[in-house]
Amino acid sequence: MSGKSERRVARAVVAEYHQAELGKLVARVAEAVDCFRAGELDPFEVDRVLFQYSRAAKELWKFCNTLQAELAAAMIREQPPRDWWERGAPRER
């Protein structure tokens, strides 16, 4: 495979991974909103979920967009990074 072809494949792997992982994060937000609508969560609890989503999505974006595509794709194939939701958790003081 040529260098351009390898990069194209790597970018596709990273894009597919990014979309799948972002979908998981968005699903957590949707679940929180549904719980709020059902009266199971208060607005502050939903706000905490939104805050964690924002942090997690930023960490995911950095992984998918700051590494070289070939390196990120290799990491995804060999040992995908740990749970992005947990990476977005606020640090306890």
C-alpha positions, 0 to 999 in steps of 0.5 A, spaced: 500 500 500 502 506 498 503 512 503 497 516 501 493 509 501 495 508 508 493 514 510 486 514 507 485 507 510 488 510 517 483 516 517 477 512 515 479 507 521 480 514 526 473 517 523 469 511 524 472 510 531 471 517 533 463 517 530 462 510 534 465 513 541 462 520 540 455 516 539 456 512 546 457 519 549 451 522 546 447 516 548 449 518 556 446 525 555 440 522 552 439 518 557 440 523 562 435 528 559 430 522 559 431 521 566 430 528 567 423 528 563 421 522 567 423 526 574 428 521 576 434 527 575 434 534 577 437 539 573 443 539 577 444 532 576 443 533 568 448 539 568 453 534 571 452 529 566 453 535 560 459 537 564 462 530 563 460 529 556 463 536 554 470 534 557 470 526 555 468 529 548 474 534 548 479 528 550 476 524 544 477 529 539 484 530 542 486 523 541 483 523 534 485 529 531 492 531 534 496 524 533 498 522 526 492 518 523 497 512 522 499 512 529 492 513 532 489 507 527 494 503 530 492 504 537 485 503 536 486 496 532 491 494 537 489 496 544 483 502 544 484 507 549 480 506 555 473 509 557 472 516 554 466 517 559 471 516 565 476 520 562 471 526 562 469 525 570 471 531 574 477 530 578 475 530 586 478 535 590 
